[in-house]
Amino acid sequence: MDRDARLPLALDRSLPLPVGVQIRGQIEYGVTTGDIPRGTRLPSVRELAGALEVSVATVAQAYRELGEQGLLESRPGLGTFVVDRPAPAEETESVLALRRAVDALFAGAERLGFSRAAAAEAVVLRAGQARPKQGLRVLFVGIHDEASQAYSAAIRGALQAEDAVGWTTFGRLDRSGRPPAGVDAYLTIANRASRLKELVAGAAPVVGLTFIPSRETRTQLAQLRGGARVAAVTDVPEFLPSLRRNVGRFAPHVDEVVGALAGAAGLQRVLRSCDAIVYGTGSGAVLSKVPPDVDAFEFRFEPDAHAIAALLPTLERVRSGRAHEEAP
């Protein structure tokens, strides 16, 4: 397990969470934040079960559920891997039609005695005479309103001036029962891409993005008082071990990081015993329970710049398909 030993997995048996939930949640969280890089080979079921001192069935169940989410894949004879990259965005029928039209254009040019290079040059010249480009409509689908709005704003800065980036949530899509009209591409959190594909049913390409702790969050953690006792609070049980670990990772100078579930009995006692509270996105309701003399802030994420850069080629393919549809 030389390579696998670097996986950020550790069970906290003091937490009121089944160990299987902790294993699944930490791998899912690690892939989403990039702590477990894509393409990483995970320990075998038996190796991980032995290292964590849990049953083989527990690890096998966690791997199976993550495979169903599209985060892990089994390669016969090689082992279990984090998928090398997000599932490729499925090409829409318009993009496929564009490819066929380009092939037909080249074939027609050759029949007329023109080379492919000459045909390509003619296309470029014709494009310069076309009407101005219409921007893409990109929709980010998240979990919480405020965070989704912030993520869409961060993505907007990387796109072209004429593009529009909106946001919505999985809850709204579930309630509407159908994808919104006019969306050219959907973006979401890496571990939710498979679910989003089910909801939009091929209406437009879906791309999952990885996220990293925001610069503001890292600064706030670094500024915590040395020797402080900090509570890491979330209402998502499977992410509690990872949140607690990440608070400690970016604030190694604090004395202790205590994990707590937002709705757990005894939460008030935990909050009163701490010098600072760090709560996960979507768990802001805990603020009503924080004593007035205790600092509290959100552990916020932001889209990884590398993930946004990897998104751009997909958007350009979509843009090419749009240009074909709008050509006079």
C-alpha positions as CSV (number, residue, x, y, z in Angstrom):
1,M,0.0,0.0,0.0
2,D,2.9,2.4,-0.6
3,R,1.0,4.5,-3.0
4,D,-2.4,3.9,-1.4
5,A,-1.2,4.8,2.1
6,R,-1.4,8.5,1.0
7,L,-5.2,8.3,0.8
8,P,-6.7,10.7,3.3
9,L,-8.8,8.1,5.0
10,A,-9.1,7.7,8.8
11,L,-12.1,6.4,10.8
12,D,-13.3,8.4,13.8
13,R,-15.1,5.9,16.0
14,S,-16.1,8.7,18.4
15,L,-18.5,10.0,15.8
16,P,-22.1,8.7,15.6
17,L,-21.6,7.5,12.1
18,P,-21.3,4.0,10.7
19,V,-17.8,3.2,9.4
20,G,-19.1,2.4,6.0
21,V,-20.6,5.9,5.7
22,Q,-17.3,7.4,6.8
23,I,-15.4,5.5,4.2
24,R,-17.7,6.4,1.4
25,G,-18.0,10.0,2.5
26,Q,-14.2,10.5,2.8
27,I,-13.5,9.1,-0.7
28,E,-16.4,11.1,-2.3
29,Y,-15.2,14.3,-0.5
30,G,-11.6,13.6,-1.5
31,V,-12.4,13.1,-5.2
32,T,-14.6,16.2,-5.2
33,T,-11.9,18.4,-3.7
34,G,-9.0,16.9,-5.6
35,D,-7.4,15.5,-2.5
36,I,-7.7,12.0,-4.1
37,P,-6.5,12.7,-7.7
38,R,-8.3,11.2,-10.6
39,G,-6.7,8.0,-11.8
40,T,-5.5,7.1,-8.3
41,R,-5.5,3.3,-7.6
42,L,-7.3,2.6,-4.4
43,P,-6.3,-0.2,-2.1
44,S,-8.0,-3.6,-2.7
45,V,-11.0,-4.3,-0.6
46,R,-9.0,-6.6,1.6
47,E,-6.1,-4.2,2.0
48,L,-8.3,-1.2,3.0
49,A,-10.4,-3.4,5.3
50,G,-7.2,-4.6,7.0
51,A,-5.7,-1.1,7.3
52,L,-8.9,0.4,8.8
53,E,-9.8,-2.7,10.8
54,V,-13.3,-3.1,9.4
55,S,-15.0,-5.9,7.6
56,V,-14.4,-6.7,3.9
57,A,-18.1,-6.4,3.3
58,T,-18.1,-2.8,4.6
59,V,-15.4,-1.7,2.2
60,A,-16.9,-3.6,-0.7
61,Q,-20.3,-1.9,-0.1
62,A,-18.6,1.5,-0.1
63,Y,-16.7,0.8,-3.3
64,R,-19.9,-0.5,-5.0
65,E,-21.9,2.6,-4.1
66,L,-19.1,4.9,-5.3
67,G,-19.0,3.0,-8.5
68,E,-22.7,3.4,-9.0
69,Q,-22.1,7.2,-8.6
70,G,-19.5,7.1,-11.4
71,L,-16.6,8.0,-9.1
72,L,-14.8,4.7,-9.1
73,E,-14.2,2.0,-11.7
74,S,-13.0,-1.5,-11.5
75,R,-10.3,-2.6,-14.0
76,P,-10.1,-6.4,-14.2
77,G,-6.7,-7.6,-13.1
78,L,-5.6,-4.1,-12.1
79,G,-7.8,-3.0,-9.2
80,T,-10.2,-0.2,-8.3
81,F,-9.4,3.3,-9.6
82,V,-10.8,6.8,-9.3
83,V,-12.1,7.5,-12.8
84,D,-9.4,9.3,-14.8
85,R,-11.6,12.2,-15.6
86,P,-15.2,13.2,-15.3
87,A,-17.4,11.2,-17.5
88,P,-17.1,12.8,-21.0
89,A,-19.9,15.1,-21.9
90,E,-22.2,13.3,-24.3
91,E,-22.3,14.9,-27.7
92,T,-25.6,16.4,-28.5
93,E,-27.3,15.6,-31.8
94,S,-26.5,19.1,-33.0
95,V,-22.8,18.5,-32.5
96,L,-23.0,15.1,-34.3
97,A,-24.9,16.8,-37.1
98,L,-22.2,19.4,-37.4
99,R,-19.6,16.7,-37.8
100,R,-21.6,15.1,-40.6
101,A,-22.0,18.5,-42.3
102,V,-18.3,19.2,-42.2
103,D,-17.5,15.8,-43.7
104,A,-20.0,16.4,-46.4
105,L,-18.5,19.8,-47.1
106,F,-15.0,18.4,-47.5
107,A,-16.3,15.6,-49.8
108,G,-18.2,18.1,-51.9
109,A,-15.1,20.4,-52.2
110,E,-12.9,17.5,-53.3
111,R,-15.4,16.6,-56.0
112,L,-15.1,20.2,-57.3
113,G,-11.3,19.8,-57.3
114,F,-10.5,21.8,-54.1
115,S,-8.3,20.6,-51.4
116,R,-9.5,20.3,-47.7
117,A,-7.2,23.2,-46.9
118,A,-8.9,25.4,-49.5
119,A,-12.3,24.3,-48.2
120,A,-11.2,25.1,-44.6
121,E,-9.9,28.5,-45.7
122,A,-13.2,29.3,-47.4
123,V,-15.1,28.4,-44.2
124,V,-12.9,30.7,-42.1
125,L,-13.5,33.6,-44.6
126,R,-17.2,33.0,-44.6
127,A,-17.3,32.8,-40.8
128,G,-15.7,36.3,-40.7
129,Q,-18.7,37.6,-42.7
130,A,-21.3,36.0,-40.4
131,R,-23.3,37.8,-37.9
132,P,-21.9,38.3,-34.4
133,K,-21.5,35.3,-32.1
134,Q,-24.3,34.4,-29.7
135,G,-23.1,33.5,-26.3
136,L,-23.7,30.2,-24.6
137,R,-26.1,29.8,-21.7
138,V,-24.4,27.7,-19.0
139,L,-26.2,26.6,-15.9
140,F,-24.5,25.5,-12.7
141,V,-26.5,23.1,-10.6
142,G,-25.6,22.9,-6.9
143,I,-27.1,22.0,-3.6
144,H,-27.4,25.3,-1.7
145,D,-28.5,28.7,-3.0
146,E,-25.8,31.0,-1.8
147,A,-23.0,28.7,-2.6
148,S,-24.3,27.9,-6.1
149,Q,-24.6,31.6,-6.9
150,A,-21.0,32.2,-5.7
151,Y,-19.8,29.2,-7.8
152,S,-21.5,30.4,-10.9
153,A,-20.0,33.9,-10.5
154,A,-16.5,32.4,-10.2
155,I,-17.0,30.3,-13.4
156,R,-18.3,33.3,-15.2
157,G,-14.9,35.0,-15.1
158,A,-13.3,32.2,-17.2
159,L,-15.8,32.3,-20.1
160,Q,-16.3,34.6,-23.0
161,A,-17.9,38.0,-22.7
162,E,-21.1,37.0,-24.5
163,D,-21.7,33.9,-22.4
164,A,-24.2,33.8,-19.6
165,V,-23.8,31.6,-16.5
166,G,-26.8,31.0,-14.3
167,W,-27.4,28.7,-11.3
168,T,-30.1,26.5,-9.8
169,T,-30.2,23.6,-7.4
170,F,-31.0,19.9,-7.5
171,G,-34.0,20.6,-5.4
172,R,-35.5,22.9,-7.9
173,L,-34.8,20.6,-10.8
174,D,-36.4,17.7,-8.9
175,R,-39.5,19.8,-8.2
176,S,-39.8,21.1,-11.8
177,G,-39.7,17.6,-13.2
178,R,-38.0,18.7,-16.4
179,P,-34.8,20.6,-17.4
180,P,-35.0,24.3,-18.2
181,A,-35.2,25.3,-21.8
182,G,-32.3,26.9,-23.7
183,V,-29.4,25.6,-21.7
184,D,-26.3,24.8,-23.8
185,A,-24.2,23.1,-21.0
186,Y,-24.7,22.1,-17.4
187,L,-22.0,22.2,-14.7
188,T,-22.1,20.7,-11.2
189,I,-20.0,19.2,-8.4
190,A,-18.0,16.2,-9.5
191,N,-19.8,13.7,-7.3
192,R,-23.2,14.9,-8.6
193,A,-22.6,14.7,-12.3
194,S,-24.3,11.3,-12.7
195,R,-27.4,12.4,-10.9
196,L,-27.6,15.6,-13.0
197,K,-27.3,13.5,-16.2
198,E,-30.4,11.6,-15.1
199,L,-32.3,14.8,-14.5
200,V,-31.6,16.5,-17.8
201,A,-31.7,13.3,-19.8
202,G,-29.4,14.4,-22.6
203,A,-30.8,17.9,-23.1
204,A,-27.2,19.3,-23.0
205,P,-23.7,18.2,-22.0
206,V,-23.0,17.8,-18.3
207,V,-19.6,18.5,-16.8
208,G,-18.6,17.8,-13.2
209,L,-16.1,20.1,-11.6
210,T,-13.7,19.6,-8.6
211,F,-13.5,22.2,-5.8
212,I,-10.9,23.4,-3.4
213,P,-11.2,25.3,-0.1
214,S,-11.6,29.0,-0.9
215,R,-8.9,31.5,-0.3
216,E,-11.0,33.3,2.3
217,T,-11.6,30.1,4.2
218,R,-7.9,29.2,4.2
219,T,-7.1,32.7,5.5
220,Q,-9.7,32.5,8.3
221,L,-8.4,29.1,9.4
222,A,-4.8,30.4,9.4
223,Q,-5.9,33.3,11.6
224,L,-7.4,31.1,14.4
225,R,-5.7,31.6,17.7
226,G,-3.0,29.1,18.5
227,G,-4.0,26.5,21.0
228,A,-7.7,27.1,20.3
229,R,-10.4,24.4,20.5
230,V,-12.4,24.4,17.3
231,A,-15.7,22.7,16.4
232,A,-16.3,21.5,12.9
233,V,-20.0,21.3,12.3
234,T,-22.1,20.0,9.4
235,D,-25.5,18.6,8.8
236,V,-24.2,16.1,6.2
237,P,-23.0,13.1,8.3
238,E,-20.8,11.3,5.7
239,F,-18.8,14.5,5.2
240,L,-18.1,15.2,8.9
241,P,-14.8,13.2,9.1
242,S,-13.5,15.0,6.1
243,L,-14.6,18.5,7.3
244,R,-12.9,17.9,10.6
245,R,-9.7,16.7,8.9
246,N,-9.6,19.7,6.6
247,V,-10.1,22.2,9.4
248,G,-7.1,20.6,11.1
249,R,-5.1,20.5,7.8
250,F,-5.4,24.3,7.3
251,A,-5.2,25.2,11.0
252,P,-2.5,22.8,12.4
253,H,-1.7,25.3,15.1
254,V,-5.1,24.8,17.0
255,D,-5.1,22.6,20.0
256,E,-8.1,20.4,19.1
257,V,-10.8,20.0,16.4
258,V,-14.0,18.5,17.6
259,G,-16.5,17.1,15.0
260,A,-20.2,17.6,15.6
261,L,-23.4,17.0,13.6
262,A,-25.7,20.1,13.4
263,G,-28.8,18.3,14.6
264,A,-27.1,16.1,17.3
265,A,-28.1,16.1,20.9
266,G,-25.6,17.9,23.0
267,L,-24.5,20.2,20.3
268,Q,-25.0,23.3,22.5
269,R,-22.6,21.9,25.0
270,V,-20.0,21.3,22.4
271,L,-20.4,24.8,21.0
272,R,-20.0,26.4,24.4
273,S,-16.8,24.5,25.0
274,C,-15.1,25.8,21.9
275,D,-13.3,29.0,21.0
276,A,-14.4,29.0,17.3
277,I,-16.9,27.2,15.1
278,V,-16.3,26.2,11.5
279,Y,-19.5,25.0,9.8
280,G,-20.0,23.3,6.4
281,T,-21.9,25.0,3.5
282,G,-25.6,24.6,4.1
283,S,-25.2,24.3,7.8
284,G,-25.6,28.0,8.6
285,A,-28.6,27.3,10.9
286,V,-26.1,26.4,13.6
287,L,-25.2,30.1,13.9
288,S,-28.4,30.6,16.0
289,K,-26.9,28.3,18.6
290,V,-23.4,29.8,18.7
291,P,-22.6,31.7,21.9
292,P,-22.2,35.5,21.2
293,D,-18.5,35.5,22.3
294,V,-17.5,32.6,20.0
295,D,-16.2,33.2,16.4
296,A,-18.0,31.3,13.7
297,F,-17.5,31.1,9.9
298,E,-18.3,28.9,6.9
299,F,-15.9,26.4,5.4
300,R,-16.5,27.5,1.8
301,F,-15.2,26.0,-1.4
302,E,-14.5,27.5,-4.8
303,P,-14.2,25.8,-8.3
304,D,-10.7,24.5,-9.0
305,A,-9.1,26.7,-11.7
306,H,-7.7,23.5,-13.3
307,A,-11.2,22.1,-13.6
308,I,-12.5,25.2,-15.2
309,A,-9.6,25.2,-17.7
310,A,-10.5,21.6,-18.6
311,L,-14.1,22.6,-19.1
312,L,-13.4,25.1,-21.8
313,P,-12.8,22.7,-24.7
314,T,-16.2,21.1,-24.1
315,L,-17.8,24.5,-24.2
316,E,-16.0,25.3,-27.5
317,R,-17.4,22.1,-29.0
318,V,-20.9,23.2,-28.0
319,R,-20.2,26.7,-29.3
320,S,-19.3,25.2,-32.7
321,G,-22.5,23.3,-32.8
322,R,-24.5,26.5,-32.0
323,A,-22.7,28.4,-34.8
324,H,-23.7,25.7,-37.3
325,E,-27.3,25.9,-36.2
326,E,-27.4,29.7,-36.4
327,A,-25.6,29.9,-39.8
328,P,-27.8,31.5,-42.5
